[in-house]
């Protein structure tokens, strides 16, 4: 779930306008993009990488283990299922507005073939100073810089803001995991939290959540067991109950999924919950400095 420079990436939909723009950015940043897929342009090169007719052909020739989709909703199911069948281990699904039955088919294929899906409707993954996969501004030094804090976010824009505030506070990021805003996600907040807890470079974690669903409450159960400090910001404190707000998954049913429910669960697990992104950056910066001081004195 945390991408590394050693990962080999194939871009599905590489020749489109967005596919081209972000592939060039990924390569320039250090991401090892080894192939693209477009059946109509197989045999050509684009962004200085070979284009294949299928993901299976690309994986066979390049041993790619990560794929990222710049694919419209109508074609997303076929592209995702084909990637899973080809042996892709990590599939970053940027596409939003995929029909629900297609998303279910994608997840079923991923489960059969051992593929981890990030998304749908994700902004992607970043390992600052190393590589990124998706549409996050990893290459902007005022936003991302290498550091000790892992960031998990449903929202790309809120995740970007959180990383900006961390950088402005003098604290960089070990990894950014954008889990996506779809109601039926692959990787969950809890699974991302577990991955960052296992990561040796991560000394603390930020959860950027939203109202709706129960992922933050589920993550709180795991956060209770962690030794690394965890902080959270939950968007939607002023949202009326029963209304869809922002992402497709952001709907509150009863008490579970509400701002109050999420905050209560997180605080009960000793997670620091901030009212603003700037406040959370300041809280974590202080915690990390305390931890480094204790380590030096010990």
N, C-alpha and C positions, 0 to 999 in steps of 0.2 A: 504493500500500500504506500510505502515511502519510496519514491523513485530515486534511482542512482544513475550516475553517469555510465555505469556498466550495462544498464538496461538498453536493449536494442528496440527502437520504436518504429512501427510502421504507421503511416498516416493514411486513413481511409478518406477519400475525397480530397486528395492533396492538390489537385489542379484547379479547384475552385478559388474564388477570390479570398475567402477567409482561410481556406486550407493553405494557400500559397503564402499569405502574409504571416500566419502563425508558424508555419514550418520554417520559414526563414529566421524568425525570431528564436525559435527553439534551437535550431542548429547554431546560430551565432552565440547563444548562451552556453552551449556545451552539451546539449542533448544529442545523443547518438541516434539520429534519424537515419535508418538504413534503407527504407523503401517507402513507396507510395502505392496506392491501389486506385486504378481507374480502368475498367475493362476496355473502354474505347481508345485508350492511349497506351496500352501495354507495349513494352519494348522501347518506349521513349525514356528520356530523363527529364526530370523537373526538379527545381531547387537542388540540382546536382545529385539527385538520387534516382535509382531506377524505378520505373513504374511497372507494376504487374497487373495481370488481368484479375487476380483473386488474392485474397489474404493467404490462402493455402500455398499458392506459388511463392509469395513473398517470404513466408515463414520457412518454406523448404530451402530457399536459396540463401537466406540471411540469418536464420535462427532468431528472428525477432520474437520477443517475449511480451512486449507491450504494444497495444494499438490505441489510437485516438481517432474518434469519429467526427469528421466534418461532413455529416450526412443529413439530408433533409428528413423530416419525420416519416414520410411515406416509405422511404427506403431503409429506415433505421433497423427494423426487425431483421431483414435479410442480411444486412451488413454485420450486425452484432452476432447473430447465430452462426454465420460463416466464420467469423473471427474465433468464436469459441470452438467450433469444429476443427479449425486449423491449429489449435493448440496454444493460442494466446493466453497468457496467464493473468494479465492485468489489462482490462478494457475500459478506457476512459470515454464515457458517453456524454458528449457535450450537448447533444440534441435535446431540445425541449418540445413539448406538445406531441409526444409520441402517443398513439392510441393505447389505452390501458391493456387491451388484449395483446398488443404487440410487445409491450413491456413485460407482461407475464411470460410470453414465449421466450423473450431474451433471457430472463432470469432462469427459466427452466433449462434452457440450453447451457447456460453458464454452470448451473449446478451439475449437470450431467458430465461436463467436460473439465471441471475444475478451474473455471475462469472466475476471477474476482472482477466484478463490475463496480466502477466508480460512477455514480450517477443513476439515472439520466439527469439532465439539466444541471450538470456540474460545470464549474469553471476550471477544474483541473487540479493538478498536483505541482508543488514547487519544493525543491530542495535548494535553498539559497546558496549561491556560489558554486553550484554543481550542475543542475539541470532543471527543466520544467517540462510538463506535458499538459497542454491545454491553452487557455486564453487568459492567464493571469500575468500581470506586468512584472514578472520576475526580474527583468532587465532594468528596472527603474531603481537606482540605488537608494533613493529617499524612501522607498516603500519596503523593499526586501534587502536584508543583509544577513550573512551567516551569524548565528547566535544560538542560544540554548533553549528557546521556547518553541514548542510545537503548537500550531494553530489548527483548529478544526472549525469548519464553517459550512452551513448550508448555502449561504449567500456569497457570491463572488465579490459583490460590492462591499458588503459588511466585512468580509474577510480581508479585503484590500485595506479598508479603513483601519481594521485592527492591527494589521502588519505595519501600516504607516505609523500608528501611534506607538507601537512597540519600538520601531526604529527611532522615532523622535525622542523616546525615553532612554535611548542608548542601549536597548536590548534587541538583539536580532532574533532570527527564527531558525530553528533546526529543520523544520519541515512545515509545509502548509498542505492540508488535506481538505479539498472541497468536496463534501459528500453529495451535494446537489440538492435541488429543491423539489424533486418529483415525489408524489405520494408513495410510490413503490420503489425504494432505493435499493441498490446493491449493498454497498458498505454502509454501516450505520455509525452514528456518533460513538456508541460504545465500542465498536470494533476499531474505529480510528483511535480512540483513547487507549485501547489495549496495545495497539501498534506503537504508539508514541511512548507508552510506559516501558515497552521492551527496548526502545531505541536508546543506545548508549549516549548519543549526542544530545538527547532531550533531557533537560533538567527541570522543566516545568511545562504546563500545558494550559492553553486557553481554549475554551469552548465558546464559540459564537453561535448562539441558538436563536430560535424564533418560537413564537406561540404555535400551537398545533402539534398533534402527534404526541408520542411519549418517548422519543429518543433521548431527550435530555434527562428525563426521569430514570430511564434505563441506564444511561451513562453514569448517573449519580450513584447507583448501586455499586458499580465498579470503582468509581473514584474514591469511595469509602475505604477501599483496600490499598490505595496507592500511598507510597512514601513521597513521591514527587508532588510539589504544590500544584493545585489546579484552581484556575479562576474562570469565571464565566460572565458573559454578557448576553442577556436575553432580550431580543427586540420584540416590540409589540405590547409593552406594558399598558398602553392606553387604548388598545384595540377592544371593541365591543365583543362580547361573547357570541358565538354562532355565526360570525362573519368570516368569509375568506379574506385573508389579508396577505398580499405579496405572493409567495410561492404557492403552487398548487396544493402542497401538503399542509399549508398553514391554516388549519381550521380547528377550532376548539369544540370538543364534544363533552358536555358536562363539566366537571371540575378538572379532569385529567387533560393535560395539554394546555391549560391556561398559564398565564404568566405567574400567577400566585402559586400554582401547583409545582411548576418547574423550579421556581426560586426556593420554595420550601424544601423540595427534595435535594437540591444541590447544597443548600446551606446546612441541612441535616447531615450531609456527607463531608462537612468541613471544606466545601468548595467556596472560595471567595466570590461573591456575586456583586458585580459593580453596576452602577446606574448608567454609566457612560463608557464608551471605549477608552477615552483618555484616562479615566479613573482606574480601569483595569490594568492598563499599562503601568501606571505608577505603583499600584499594589504589587504587581509581579516583579517589577524592577527592584523594589525594596526587599521582597522575599529572596530573590536570587542573590542580591548583594549580601544578605545575611548568611545565606548558605555558603557562599564563597568565602566569607570571613571565617565562618566556623571551620571550614575545610582547611584553610590556611593556618589557623591557630591550632588545629588538631594535629 
